[in-house]
Amino acid sequence: MFEELSAWRFIAILITIIICFAVWKLPEIVKVVYKKKD
């Protein structure tokens, strides 16, 4: 039970980090995508 709980906690932290990183890098990603469209 405890191992499963810690695994879910690790996954939740990992998802949070990925979301924060994506939001932080979003302006750069949008610029690259718009450049490819032109």
Distance bins in CASP14 RR format, pairs under 12 A and 6 or more apart:
PFRMAT RR
TARGET T0000
AUTHOR 0000-0000-0000
RMODE 2
METHOD distances of the structure
MODEL  1
1 7 0 0 0 0 0 1 0 0 0 0 0
1 8 0 0 0 0 0 1 0 0 0 0 0
2 8 0 0 0 0 0 1 0 0 0 0 0
2 9 0 0 0 0 0 1 0 0 0 0 0
3 9 0 0 0 0 0 1 0 0 0 0 0
3 10 0 0 0 0 0 1 0 0 0 0 0
4 10 0 0 0 0 0 1 0 0 0 0 0
4 11 0 0 0 0 0 1 0 0 0 0 0
5 11 0 0 0 0 0 1 0 0 0 0 0
5 12 0 0 0 0 0 1 0 0 0 0 0
6 12 0 0 0 0 0 1 0 0 0 0 0
6 13 0 0 0 0 0 1 0 0 0 0 0
7 13 0 0 0 0 0 1 0 0 0 0 0
7 14 0 0 0 0 0 1 0 0 0 0 0
8 14 0 0 0 0 0 1 0 0 0 0 0
8 15 0 0 0 0 0 1 0 0 0 0 0
9 15 0 0 0 0 0 1 0 0 0 0 0
9 16 0 0 0 0 0 1 0 0 0 0 0
10 16 0 0 0 0 0 1 0 0 0 0 0
10 17 0 0 0 0 0 1 0 0 0 0 0
11 17 0 0 0 0 0 1 0 0 0 0 0
11 18 0 0 0 0 0 1 0 0 0 0 0
12 18 0 0 0 0 0 1 0 0 0 0 0
12 19 0 0 0 0 0 1 0 0 0 0 0
13 19 0 0 0 0 0 1 0 0 0 0 0
13 20 0 0 0 0 0 1 0 0 0 0 0
14 20 0 0 0 0 0 1 0 0 0 0 0
14 21 0 0 0 0 0 1 0 0 0 0 0
15 21 0 0 0 0 0 1 0 0 0 0 0
15 22 0 0 0 0 0 1 0 0 0 0 0
16 22 0 0 0 0 0 1 0 0 0 0 0
16 23 0 0 0 0 0 1 0 0 0 0 0
17 23 0 0 0 0 0 1 0 0 0 0 0
17 24 0 0 0 0 0 1 0 0 0 0 0
18 24 0 0 0 0 0 1 0 0 0 0 0
18 25 0 0 0 0 0 1 0 0 0 0 0
19 25 0 0 0 0 0 1 0 0 0 0 0
19 26 0 0 0 0 0 1 0 0 0 0 0
20 26 0 0 0 0 0 1 0 0 0 0 0
21 28 0 0 0 0 0 1 0 0 0 0 0
21 29 0 0 0 0 0 1 0 0 0 0 0
22 28 0 0 0 0 0 1 0 0 0 0 0
22 29 1 0 0 1 0 0 0 0 0 0 0
22 30 0 0 0 0 0 1 0 0 0 0 0
23 29 0 0 0 0 0 1 0 0 0 0 0
23 30 0 0 0 0 0 1 0 0 0 0 0
25 31 0 0 0 0 0 1 0 0 0 0 0
25 32 0 0 0 0 0 1 0 0 0 0 0
25 33 0 0 0 0 0 1 0 0 0 0 0
26 32 0 0 0 0 0 1 0 0 0 0 0
26 33 0 0 0 0 0 1 0 0 0 0 0
27 33 0 0 0 0 0 1 0 0 0 0 0
27 34 0 0 0 0 0 1 0 0 0 0 0
28 34 0 0 0 0 0 1 0 0 0 0 0
28 35 0 0 0 0 0 1 0 0 0 0 0
29 35 0 0 0 0 0 1 0 0 0 0 0
29 36 0 0 0 0 0 1 0 0 0 0 0
30 36 0 0 0 0 0 1 0 0 0 0 0
30 37 0 0 0 0 0 1 0 0 0 0 0
31 37 0 0 0 0 0 1 0 0 0 0 0
31 38 0 0 0 0 0 1 0 0 0 0 0
32 38 0 0 0 0 0 1 0 0 0 0 0
END
